[in-house]
Structures are given as structure tokens and as C-alpha cells.
Amino acid sequence: MDENLRKDARELSTYVRRVRVGYTRCMTRELEKLGLSISQYTGLAILEEKGEMTMGAISEDMGVTMGAGTNIIDKLIRGGHASRERNTGDRRVVAVRITDKGRTVLEQVMEWTTDYLGFYLANLDPEERKSFVRSYGKMAEQITSVPFAPLASE
């Protein structure tokens, strides 16, 4: 990695960490009002984005063990945010999907995050804002399409 790129990446890393900590702190408080944890929210968001999934796929996407993933999904099912059904063709396969209640919660969180981020975006002029959102979107696309980029230590 070229030295200037390394310097930029290090600076960005510091900013991402600071934003993540602040965002997570506020998000945790808001999710608690809805009776959800960050992990449960993550599970719902994955189900909304990808549709019906097996427990193995959900756990892998969340980066947790099958036991931890099952625990998270069980809580979502008890809360009516997700449902679990056996595959009619193969009873060993269990599919999990988001419910309308789960979608409603995600919409509530989207409204809150829109207001939260809008508060900070308002401090940028329109060109800076447009450039930031476009650049962040490009980075998000790259990160989600190549989730495990090789690290320097590997």
C-alpha cells in the first residue's frame, strides 16, 4: 500500500471508529425503547435485505456462532419480529424470515437514523454533503461485495 493511501486509511479508520462508537451508543438507547438489542437489529436488517434464510446463513452473515445466531433469532421470534418455518420439501431445513412487525421496527429505526444523521449532515454545505454521501455509498458497496478483504497482517 502506498504511503499516502496508508495515511488516508489510518485517518479514516480513526474517524470511522469515533462515528461507530457514537452511533452505536445512540442506537442502543433507541433500540432499547423498542425492546431490541443491536444484535437483534442486525439480524432483522439482514433478513430484510436478503429475504428468507437458514440459521447457518444468518449466523455467517452476522459473524456469530450458530448457537449465538439461534439465540438472537429465537428472541426475534418471541417478539413477533421474525418467523421460522420448516421447508416442505426437506423438513431438516428451517427457513427464517422477517415479519411485518419486524419491517415496521426497521422503518422506525430508519426514521430515527435519518433524523440522527441529518442533524450532522446539515453542517455540511450541499456539495460537500453530496460528495460525502456518494463516496460513502461507493465504499459501502465495496465493503459489502468483498466482506473479507485481506488484511496487512495476513
N, C-alpha and C positions, 0 to 999 in steps of 0.2 A: 504494500500500500504506500503510495506516495506521501511524503511528509505533510504537505498541505492538506491532503484529504484526511490523513490521520488526525491532524489538529482540529479540523472541522468536525469530524466524527466524535472526537473527545468532547468538544464544546457542546455539540448536540446531545450527547449522552448525559451530560450534566443537566441540561435543560429538560430533557425527557424525564429524567428521574424526579426533578423538582415538580414538574407538572403532574406526573403519575401519583406522587405522594399526596399532593393537594387534592387532586381529582378523586382519588380513592377515599381519602378521609371524608370528603363531602358526599360522595356516592354511598359510602357505607351508612352514613347518617340518614340519607333519604331512603335507601333500601330497607333499613330497619323499620321505618314508618309503614312499609308495605309488608313487613314480616319476612323479608328475604335477606340472604347473605350475598356477598359478592360472587361466591362460587355458584350459588343458585341462579343469580342473574346471568352469569357466564353460560351456564347450561341452557337457560332459556334462549339466550341470544344465538347460541349455536344451533339449537333446534329450529328457531325461526329462520335462520339463514340457510340451513341445509335440508330442512324438512325431516321426514321420518328417518330415524337412525337406530342402530343397535346400540346396546350398552357399551360394547367394545369400541365402537367408532366414537361415541360420545366421550368416553374416558380418554381415548387417544387424543381427540381434538382439545380436550381440556388440559391434557398433560398431567393426568392423575391416574392412580391405580384403578383397577376395575372395582375394587371394594369402595374406594372413596367416591368414584363416579356413581356407583349404585346408591350409596348413602345420600348423595346430593339429589339424584333423580327421585328417590323414594320420598324425600321431603317435598319436592315439587309436586309429586303425585298426590300426597296427602293434602297439600294446599289447593289442589284442583288446577294447578298451572300446567301440568303435563299428564299424559295418559300412557299406559303401557298395554300393548296387545300382542298376543301370540300370532305368529304367521299361520294362516290356514293351511298352507302347503307344507310347512315344516314347523311343527309345534315346539321344536327346540329354539327356534329363532323368535326373539322378543323384540318388537319394534316400539320405540318411544317417540311420541310426537307432542308438540305444544298444543294447548287447548286455547279456546277463545279467551278464557280468563288470563292465561299466560300472555297472549298477544296484547290484551288490554294493559297489563302491567308494563310490558315493554314500551307501549305507546306513552304511558305515564312517565316512564323514565326518559324517553326520548324528548318529551316536552320539557322536563326538568333540565336535562343536559343541554338542550337548545338554549334555554334561558341562561344557564350557567356559563356556557362557552360564549354566548352572545355578549354577556357582560364584559368579558375580556377582549373579544374581537372588536367591540365598539371603540377601543382605544387605538386601533389601527386606522390609517386612512384607507379609503376604498381600494386603492391599487395594492397597497401592502396586504390588505385582507384577502383580496382575490388571489394574489401571488402565493400567500401563505397556504390558503385552502387548497389551491391547485397542487402545490408542492407536497403538502402533507398527504393529499389523496394519492399522488404518484407513489410516495413512499409506502403508504398503506397497501396499495396494490402489490408492490414488490414483496413486501414482508409477508402478505397472506398467500402469495403464489409460490414463494420459496420460504416456507416457515422455518427451516433449519439451515440457514446459511452457515458455511464453515467459519469457525472462529479461528483467530490467530493462534490460539493455544492448541488447536487440533492438528 
